[in-house]
Amino acid sequence: MPTDVRVHHPVAEMVGRELDLIAVQGRLRDPAVRVTTLTGAGGVGKSRLAAEAARSAAEVFPGGVRIVDVPAFAGPEAAVEGVRSATDGDITDGRTLLVLDGIEHLAAELAAEVAGRLNAHPALTVLATGQEALGIYGERVIPVAPLPPPGPLLEPDIADVQDNPAVELFTRRAHEVNPEFSLTAENVEDVVGVCNLLEGVPLVIELAARRLRLFPLREVLAWLHRGGDSHLAGPVDMPPRQRSTCAIAEWSCHGLGAGPRAVLARLALFEDGATLESAEKLSGLEAGETAAAFEVLLDRNLISLAERPRGEARLTMSRTIRAYGLALLAEAGEQDAAAARQAHAQHYQKLLRTLEGRFHGAEQQRWLRVAADEHGNTAAALRQLKDAADPLGRAALLTACLRPWLVRGELREGLRWADGTGQELQLDDGEANEESLRARGLLYMAAGAFAAALGDHDGAAHRYRRAVAQFKRLRDARHGALASARMGLALFHCGDRAVGQSLLAAARGTLDAQGDTAGSAETAAALAEVLLAGGQTEEADTLVTRAERIQRQNGEIRDLARTLALRARLAQHAGDEAATQAALRECLTLYDSIGERTELPDALDAFALFIQGRAGQPQRAARLFAAAEALRRRTGAKVTGERGDRVEAAVAELRRQLGWTVFATAWVEGLRLPPESMAAEALGAVDRGRSAERSEAAALTPRQLQVALLVAEGMTNRQIAQRLKIAEWTVVNHVRNVMRRLDCSSRVQVAWAVGRRH
């Protein structure tokens, strides 16, 4: 019979799917692979990838390519008849490809027919696309994921992101709807924001780019942040299921049973995804029903199970599906929706209060990571408790959040919540009971800690003073002494050294009498800082030694790191370079072990000041100063006083010493260091007299050197490939090898290293 050869030619070029295309082509060209299914969430580009693979592999199918658009049929029987019609008769002209596009919702009905057709026609090969697989014997499943977004970048540069597939796709589609649009230094941050917010989902990125016909990019990004991506519309010539994000979600969830729909609605409440344990507890169904619902949702790629290298796997969903899930929750009725939100808030309230005691001691790294993973869910719980007019519940949750939020640098958010909740509790002062007074005292303590971390020591002293008053009313000597000690340190930073020293000395005596060794050690270290500023180094050294011993015994990692930074200052004052370096290195190692962000910048500054003139590594010192500055911008913290003056003077000297070009290169490298790599950058410093800053023992091959020099000229991978007439992915491999051999982590570092050597 004549073959129905209809190969779809996409109007727009496919972007960012080179490796995926190679994988699909490999399956199609292998005669032993009879059926391949591309699976993935709605909008990731399965149909586009299948069409391109079919077109590019058409020469190996002399029998032709036959396409069946499954959603175009009215029902299961019609779809099965469509498959039957496309493969009726003998297929004798050689290998023939049958493309089944959009098998979701009908995979079970189509599976038997497809299996029968494969058995009847040995020359037939099937390529299917859908959110779920056919589930027949011999099927090869290829998951299609969203394009990798650029990720969070501070002051992103065009060179950093122009080769990112999500950015490239957005830029191309934006240019198609607005020919004046291009990726520039002025808009690159907003483009990165759009691609990150839309999670690299190609169809949603394309729909967002269409908005540039009517609105400037900054307005589009703001609209998306307000949830506008749930209402993005597309061109009318696309299939109905792809004409808007609402259509994508509705089509993706079509046919879900009551159980999976209920679980999807509950899962949508989780802002950062959920562990399996949390999802099961809040599913609203029995254990067996919940497990069955999870399987359905996972099979249909409505949710995914993301594994974490050092944490529990988490169930996650795209923004599009999450918006649909929240709509399902609203449809369940106001009472059911309120009950689900309250259960979510209570779960995280209980979880964080359980974890609170584990943020100290042997396994604190693990539990701090758990709290960090749940930050979005914790914030959602706080909002729910605010809506429920439960300031006491909110206060308890905020107090439990104090340590992990300080560690992760969530300072402005923490201060806003603590101040707002404390103000609400203060309005009820006439009816205040012991629970309310204690909650207010702890909130003022938390607010003081956030303010101090932000560099607002005057504001911190004010909040600690209010905490002292609350604990005085409660006759709680221990918490009152802690608040008084922290107020004393804040007043010292405000310039009132005498009062600060007096408060710290008195608080230390009270804490010793109360048997609070951790509080006593913290206060001793703070008092040592005040004494050191007054030139009383011997007394300061004694206090530091005592604080360090107690903190090591108690496993107080963060407090110990802070004390070691003080130990380094004492050693430097005594002229002991070895002891200074050892203390700073241990301090950085401890901060790195818990993912510290708030106090890490001060440690980076201290280490940069130490190595600046000692190890012959001015570029590394510049990178560390820049990294500290970048981290402070993220957290909102400020460096003030004498320390700020020293850093400013050191940076000015580095700029003079290195010259503008070399300094600027090192500074940009530091700004772009991810927080998890900052301590490693410092610890990579070598002692004076040892090898140079970067090992260059491994020589580059001629081709690698050629590629490296073109990178130094600022060329992209695509431009290098065109210049050298080689494949782009060959260039990618050369760049990776160059970076490994030169011990570089960025193209900017390659440019600097090659420029220095040649």
C-alpha positions, 0 to 999 in steps of 0.5 A, a space after each residue: 500500500 502507499 505509505 503516508 510519509 509526513 515528516 514534520 518540519 518545525 518552523 523554529 530551530 530546535 535549541 539545546 537538544 544536541 545530545 538528546 538528539 544524538 541519543 534518539 538518533 542512535 536508537 532509531 538507527 539501531 535495527 535491534 531497537 524496535 520501540 523508543 519512547 520519549 517521556 517527560 513533563 508537558 512542555 519540555 519539547 518531546 514532540 519537537 525532538 521526535 520530529 527532528 530525530 525522525 527528519 534527520 534519520 529519514 534515510 534509514 527508513 526507506 519504507 517512510 515515516 508515518 506520523 500519528 497525532 494521538 490527541 487528534 483522535 476523539 477517543 481510545 477506539 479512534 486512536 487505536 484505529 488510527 494506529 491500525 490504519 497507519 500500519 495496515 497492509 504489508 510493510 515490504 519496502 524496508 524499515 518503516 518508522 511510525 511516530 506516535 505523538 502524544 500517547 499520554 492518557 491512552 498509553 494503556 489502550 495503545 500498548 497492545 495494538 503497538 505490540 501486535 503491529 511490531 510482531 506483525 511487521 518486523 521492519 516496523 520501528 516505533 518512536 512515541 512521545 508522551 508523559 508516560 511510556 507504553 510499557 511494552 516489552 523491549 521498549 527503550 525509554 528516553 527521559 527528556 528533561 527541561 533545559 538546564 537554567 543558568 542558576 543563581 548568578 551574582 552580576 551575570 556576564 554575557 560570556 557566562 550565560 550566552 551558551 546556556 541552552 535556556 538563555 539561548 532559547 529565550 534570546 532567539 525567540 525574543 529576537 523573533 518577536 522583537 527584532 531589536 532584542 538581543 542579549 546585552 549587559 543591561 538585560 542579561 540579569 533579567 534574562 537569567 531571572 526569567 530562565 531560572 524562574 521558568 525552570 528551563 521548560 522550553 515551551 514556557 520560555 517560548 511563551 514568555 518570550 512572546 510577551 516581549 511583543 507588548 511589554 519590556 523585559 523587566 515588566 515581563 519578569 515582574 509579571 512572572 514573579 507574580 505568577 503570570 506564567 500560569 496564564 501565558 498564551 501561545 500562537 494559534 497554530 500550535 496544538 490546543 494542548 500547547 497553546 498556553 500554560 493552562 492548557 499544558 497543565 490541564 492536558 497533563 492532568 487530564 484523566 487523573 483519578 480522585 486520589 492522585 488529584 487530591 495528592 497533587 493538590 496537597 503536594 502543591 503546598 510544598 514550595 521547595 518540594 517535599 521528602 517522601 515522609 512529609 508528603 505521605 504525612 500530608 497527603 490526606 489519604 491512607 498509606 496504600 492510597 498515597 503510594 498508589 497516587 505517587 506512582 501514578 503521578 511519577 509515571 505521568 511525569 507530573 512530579 519527579 523524585 530528585 535525589 540529593 547527594 547529602 540529603 533525602 530525595 525530594 518530590 518536586 513539580 514544575 511551576 506550571 503543575 504546581 499552579 494547577 495543583 493549587 487551583 485543584 486545592 481551591 476547588 476542593 472548597 475553602 474549608 478543605 483548603 484551609 485545613 490542608 494549609 493548616 496541616 502543612 504549617 503545623 507539620 513544619 512547625 513541629 519539624 523545626 522545633 524538633 530539629 532545634 536541639 539538633 543544630 548543635 553537636 555531632 550531627 549538626 551539619 546534617 540537620 542544618 542541611 535539612 533545615 536549609 532544604 525546607 526553607 521555602 516550606 518554613 516560610 510558607 508555614 509562617 505565612 499560614 500562621 500569620 493568616 491564621 492569626 497565630 503569633 505565638 505559633 509563629 514566634 515558636 517557629 521563628 525561634 526554631 529557625 534562628 540558627 539555620 537562618 543565621 547560618 544560611 544568611 536569611 537575615 533580612 527575611 528573619 529580621 522582618 518576621 521577628 520584628 513583625 511578630 514581636 510587634 503583634 505580641 506587644 499589642 497584647 501586652 495587657 493580657 500577656 502571660 508567661 508564655 507570651 512574655 517568653 515568646 517575646 523575649 526570644 523573638 527580641 533575641 532573634 531580632 537582635 541576632 539578625 540585626 547584628 549580623 546585618 551590621 546594624 549594631 545600634 538596632 541590635 542593642 535596642 532589640 536586646 535591651 527589650 529582650 532583657 526587660 522581658 526576661 527580667 519580668 520572667 525572672 529568667 536569669 540565664 536568658 537575661 544574662 545572654 541577652 545582656 551579653 549580646 547587648 554589651 557586644 552590640 554597644 561595643 561595636 557602636 563605640 561604647 567600649 566601657 559599657 559593653 565590657 561591663 555588661 559582658 563581665 557581669 553576664 559572664 559571671 551570671 552564666 557561670 553561676 547558672 552552669 551555662 557553659 555554652 553561653 559562658 564561652 560565647 560571652 568570654 569570647 565576646 569579652 576577649 574581643 573587647 579586651 583585645 581592642 583595648 590592648 589587653 592581649 594577655 587577658 583576652 588570650 586567657 578568655 579565648 583559650 577557655 572559650 575554645 576549650 568549651 566550644 570544642 567539648 560541646 561541638 559548637 562549630 559556629 561559635 568555635 569558628 568565630 573564636 578561632 578568628 579571634 585566636 588568629 587576631 591574637 596570634 597575628 598581634 604576637 607576630 606568629 604567622 604559623 598560628 595565625 594561618 592555622 587558626 584561620 584555616 580551621 575557622 574557614 574549614 568549620 564554616 564550610 562544614 556547616 554551609 555558613 554564609 553570614 560570618 564567612 565573609 569576615 573570615 574571607 576578609 581576614 584570610 585575604 588580609 593575611 595572604 596579601 603580602 605574605 604568600 605572593 598571591 595578590 590575585 587570590 587575595 583580590 578574589 577573596 575580597 570580591 567573594 566576601 563582597 558578593 556574599 554580603 550583597 546576597 545576605 544584606 550584611 555590611 562591614 563597618 568600622 576599623 575592619 571596613 577601613 582595613 579592607 577598603 585600604 587593602 583593596 585599593 592597594 591590590 588595585 594599584 599593585 596589580 594594575 586595572 586589567 589583572 585586578 578586574 579579572 581577579 575581582 570578577 572571578 571572586 564575584 562569581 565564585 559560588 558560596 560553596 567554593 569560597 572557603 576552598 578558594 581560600 584554603 587553596 592558598 600556598 605558603 610563601 616560597 612554595 609553588 605558584 598560585 596555579 599549577 602549570 605542570 600539565 602542558 596544553 596540546 597545540 589544539 588546546 592552546 589554540 582553543 584557550 587563546 580564542 577563549 581569552 579573546 572572548 569567543 563563544 564555543 560556537 564562534 570557536 567551532 566556526 573559526 577552527 571548523 570543528 564540532 561545537 561539542 569538540 570545542 566544549 571538550 577542549 575547554 573542559 580539558 583546558 580548565 582541568 589542566 590549568 586548574 581553572 573554574 571559569 572561562 575568565 580564569 582561563 583567559 587570565 591564565 593563558 594571558 599570563 603564560 603567553 
